[in-house]
Amino acid sequence: MARDLNKVQLTGRLGADPTLRRTAHGSVISTFRVATNRSWRSSTGISHQETEWFYVVAWDQLADLCQRSLVKGAHIYIEGRLKTRLWAEGDGRQRSTTEIIASEIILFADQERAI
């Protein structure tokens, strides 16, 4: 039987300091957005740049470390998996979002270090 794979790896910069909160069951959760940039030149020679934003979620010990170590503008590497959440707005409209559930984060600095 074939195995499936849900794995994300990216590098980017934090758009704001992480936020930290606790769930009703006492788990710690840290959330933040990361921007990645892509530059290319078209066949006509015109330069283009595109920024893509990703919503990242870290849990428990990794969430605590994110809160202590990450700040807006930090350049980081994230490894994790994609998770799509669905919910209904107050007016009944269905909404969804896709997040990266982080399993490893590395902060790029003068010295690389895993958090």
N, C-alpha and C positions, 0 to 999 in steps of 0.2 A: 504494500500500500504506500502510495506517495505521501510525503509529509508536506504540509503547507508552511509558509513562512510569512510573517508579518513583522518586518524590520525596517526601521528608519534610521538613517545616519545623516546628519547635516551639521554645518558650521554656520554661524551667524552672530548677530549682535542683539543684545537685549534692548527692547524698546522702552522698558521702565523697570524699576526695582521689582523683584518678586513680591507677591502678596502671600501671606501665610494665614491659615485658619485651621480650625479643628472641626472634624465631623461630629455628628451626634454620638458616635461610638468611640470618640477619643482619638481617632487617627489624625495625623498632621498632614496637611495638603498645601503645597506651594504651587502657585500658578504664575506664569509670565508669558510674554510674547517675544518671539525671536524673528528678526528680519534677515532674509538672505537676498543677496543681490546677484544679478546675472547681467553681463554686458556682452554685446555682440555687434558685429558690423554686417549690414545687409549687403547683398550682391551689388547694390548701387553705391556702396561706400558710406552709407549713413550709419552713424553710431547710435546704438539703442541701449537703454538700461531699464531693467525691470526689477522691482522689489516685491518679494513674496513674504507674507507674514504667516507665522505658525504659532498656534496656541499650545503651550507645553504645561504638563502636569507632572509634579513629582510628589511622591508619597513618603511619609514617615521619616526615617533617618535621612534619606536623600533630600527631602523637603526642608528639614532643619539645616542641612549643610548649604542648600541653595540660599536660604534666607540669610545665613551668616556670610556667605562668600560672593554672591552675585550682586552686581549693581548695574543700573542703566548704562548701556553702551559697552558692556563687557563682551568680549569676543569668546564664544564658547563652542564646543563640540557636544552634540547630543546624540545619544543612541537610545532607541526605544521602539515602541510599537504604535500603530495607529488605532484609535478608538473613536467610533462615531456615536454620539449621544443624540437621542430624540426626546422631545418634550412638546407639550401643548401650551401655547400662550393663554393668557386669561380670556381672550376672545375666541379661543378654540383653534386658532391657526397652528399648524404643525411646524415646528422648527427643528433644526439639526445643526450640529457642529462636529467637526473632526479635530481631534486633539492628538498630540504626541504624548504618550505615557512614557516618561523618561525612566530608563534603567541605569544609565551612566551619563555623567556630565563631566567634561574636562574644561577647565578654565584656561584659556590661552593668556599668558602674561609674560613677564621677563623669563619666567620658568614655567613650563607646563606642569600642571598638577591635576590629578583626578580628585573629584570631590564625591 
